[in-house]
Amino acid sequence: MNTGILVLGHGSTLPYNKELVETLSGMIADQGDVVVRTAFLNMDQPTLKQGLESFAGTDVDRIVALPIFLAHGVHTLEDIPKELNLDDDKKAATEIDGKSVDIVYADPLGADACIAELAYKRAEEALSR
């Protein structure tokens, strides 16, 4: 199967947010043999719809919608699922290049040792300034 990952950022009026999400998308792409695209919930382009459309020509047959959010909230529980037409199992389908492509929805980043390690690193950096 050819897998795509749609990295979902919140969006912001500040350009750094978009740059950061796009940089993370590149890092995710470096992790494996997947097609990675980026989309934003609001204030930035591409939109979620445009992000899905950007998989045209890639021959993906499934897409993981990956929210770059720390925890569940209104956006991850309501707004994004509505935009993606997700069912109760966090799945949907969309048409790309005339074929049905499955969409599965990943959970937010959550509590994880690697995030705790990064948070601790940021605290140490703050103390060393």
C-alpha positions in Angstrom: 0.0 0.0 0.0 1.1 3.5 -0.7 0.6 5.6 2.4 0.2 9.4 2.7 0.4 11.4 5.9 -1.5 14.7 6.0 0.2 16.7 8.8 -2.5 19.0 10.3 -1.5 22.2 11.9 -3.7 24.8 13.7 -2.7 27.8 11.6 -1.7 31.2 12.8 -1.4 34.8 11.7 2.3 34.5 12.6 4.4 32.9 9.8 6.6 30.9 12.2 3.8 28.5 13.0 3.4 27.5 9.4 7.2 27.2 8.9 7.4 25.0 12.0 4.6 22.6 10.9 6.2 22.4 7.4 9.6 21.6 8.9 8.0 18.9 11.0 6.4 17.5 7.9 9.8 17.2 6.3 11.2 15.5 9.3 8.2 13.0 9.3 8.8 12.4 5.6 12.4 11.4 6.4 11.2 8.7 8.8 9.9 6.3 6.1 8.6 5.6 2.6 5.5 7.8 2.8 4.1 10.8 0.9 3.7 13.7 3.4 1.7 16.8 2.9 0.7 19.7 5.2 -2.6 21.4 5.8 -4.0 23.9 8.3 -7.3 24.2 10.1 -7.5 27.9 9.8 -5.6 31.1 9.0 -3.0 29.4 6.8 -3.0 27.6 3.5 -3.4 24.9 2.3 -6.7 24.1 4.0 -7.6 20.5 4.9 -9.5 20.1 1.6 -6.5 21.5 -0.3 -4.2 19.2 1.6 -6.1 16.2 0.6 -6.2 17.3 -3.0 -2.4 17.7 -2.9 -2.1 13.9 -2.9 -3.3 13.9 -6.6 -0.7 12.2 -8.7 1.0 10.4 -5.8 -0.8 7.1 -6.1 -1.6 6.9 -2.4 -4.4 4.5 -1.4 -4.6 5.5 2.3 -3.9 8.7 4.2 -3.2 9.2 7.8 -4.6 12.6 9.1 -2.0 13.5 11.8 -2.9 16.4 14.0 0.1 18.2 15.4 -1.7 19.1 18.6 -0.6 18.2 22.1 -4.0 17.1 23.4 -7.6 16.6 22.3 -9.8 19.7 22.2 -12.6 21.2 20.1 -10.4 21.2 17.0 -9.3 17.6 17.2 -12.7 16.2 18.5 -15.1 18.3 16.4 -13.7 20.6 13.7 -11.2 18.3 12.0 -13.4 15.2 12.1 -16.2 17.3 10.6 -13.9 18.6 7.8 -12.8 15.1 7.0 -16.3 13.5 7.3 -15.0 11.0 9.8 -17.2 8.2 11.0 -17.3 7.0 14.6 -14.2 4.8 14.0 -12.2 7.8 13.0 -12.2 6.7 9.3 -13.4 8.2 6.1 -12.7 8.1 2.4 -12.1 10.6 -0.3 -11.7 10.5 -4.0 -8.3 11.2 -5.5 -7.4 10.7 -9.1 -10.8 8.9 -9.6 -10.2 6.3 -7.0 -11.4 5.9 -3.4 -8.6 6.6 -0.8 -9.1 5.6 2.8 -8.5 8.2 5.5 -7.6 7.3 9.1 -7.3 9.8 11.9 -4.5 9.7 14.3 -4.7 10.9 17.9 -2.9 14.1 19.0 0.7 13.8 20.3 -0.4 13.2 23.9 1.9 12.4 26.9 5.0 10.7 25.7 8.5 10.3 27.0 10.0 12.0 24.0 7.8 15.1 24.6 8.7 15.2 28.3 12.4 15.0 27.3 12.0 17.9 24.8 10.1 19.9 27.5 12.9 19.3 30.0 15.5 20.4 27.3 13.6 23.6 26.8 13.6 24.3 30.5 17.3 23.7 30.7 17.8 26.1 27.7 15.8 28.8 29.5 18.0 28.4 32.6 21.1 28.8 30.5 20.2 32.1 29.0 
